[in-house]
Every structure is written in structure tokens, then in C-alpha cells.
Amino acid sequence: MAQFDVYANAHAKTNKAYPYLVDVQNDLLDGLNTRIVIPLATADTFKQTVIAGLTPAIRYQDEELLLLVPHLSSIPAKLLTKPIGNLTHLRNDIIAALDLAITGI
């Protein structure tokens, strides 16, 4: 597992609204049984939750998605099996959104 890897959301009840999960946990913590993830949600479904800097728009798999930092959560690492992509190229945007959520800056 690598930081900023993207995984398909395998949870049947949530994967329509949140088709992907982004692993944001630092690789130094690979020994933990959990991973910190942020859902990528369809922009059309979550237009009302757009907050500048906190829910950055991301183009992935030819879809307009929102990184829903306020929905940050931890899930068992075993649920993240095969990464389907990586968003390292958006590292600065992701870290800035996390900073805003945590520090308000």
C-alpha cells in the first residue's frame, strides 16, 4: 500500500455515491491494521457540499469527483486489496485540504 493510492470502494451500500477511496496514510505506518482514507465522490451527487479548499475537485477515470476530506475515516487495511491508480501528482492539493480540516489554515 502506498500513500495516495486509489481503490475501488467495494462496499455495496456506499460505492454508488463514493466509487473510490484514497489512502492518505503515510507509508511509515504500514504496520497498522487500519488505513486512513478519504472518499472520492461523484461531483453531481455532492455539489451542495463543495467547500473551497476542503473538497477539491479531481478528475479521475474521466469523471469529475470531489475529495471529501470531511468524510475522512479509518478502515481495515485488509479491505484495500488492489490499487487502481495513484494521486501523488495531487499531493499538494490533498495535503492542503487536510491542513484546512485540521488546522483551519
Helices and strands as residue ranges (DSSP letters): E 5-8, E 20-23, G 27-29, E 34-42, G 47-49, E 57-60, E 63-67, G 69-71, E 73-76, G 77-79, E 85-86, G 88-90, H 91-103
